Amino acid sequence: MLRNELLAARAAADLATALSAMVNVYVRFAVANPAYFRLMFRPELVESGKHTDDGEAGDAAFAVLEETTAEVVQAEVISAEDAQTLALTYWSLAHGLASLILDGKLGERAAHMGIDTPELADRVTHMLATLAKIDRR
């Protein structure tokens, strides 16, 4: 399910905004499907030897991110040496935001800023993209 949503986000965005769009989809998926999200990424909840589908689902979602970073390399926005770092940076951002939201750690901060948590995720993602000079809106 997450892979399909990431693929749809990638298809709907241009290369400059694709990574940010995918982070936002990842966060929204986690918020809308917290049980699935936790099963995919929390090894203490599932015996990995018995439920390989859970790890495969997370790997399939990460593959979409890797494919998109490969496109960024092909567009000569970043070097090939930086591709894996870029993929891990965006995954860390997406997963960190999703986890913090699910654990109730961002709601109060977002409210203090006068926004909701999805808007906070959008802002954080846009800031990273701007600093990385990928999203040049």
C-alpha positions, 0 to 999 in steps of 0.5 A: 500500500505504501509503495503504491502511494509513493509511486502515485506521488512520484508520478504526479510530481516533477523531479524537483518536487518528487522527494518532498511529495514522497515524504509527505505521502509517507507521513500521511500514510503512517498517520492514516495507517499507524498499525501497518506502519508500526508492523512494517518498521518495528521489529519488536512487534513482529517476529521477522522469521515468521512475517517476511512480508512486513520487511519486504513492504518496507524495502519495496517502499524504500526502493521507490525512493532509491529509484527517484534519487537515481533520477536526480543523479541522472538529471545531474542535480547531485553526484552518483556518490551522493545518491545513497546519502540523499535517499537515506536523508529523505527516508530519515526525515520521512520516518522521523516525522511519521514516528514523532507524529504517531508518538504524539511528539509534534502535535503540541509544537505544531499547535504552538506554531498555529499549524497542524502536523501535516503542515509542519511536515510540509514545511520541514520537508520543503526546508530540507529540499531548499537547503539541499537545492533540489526543490527550487520553487 
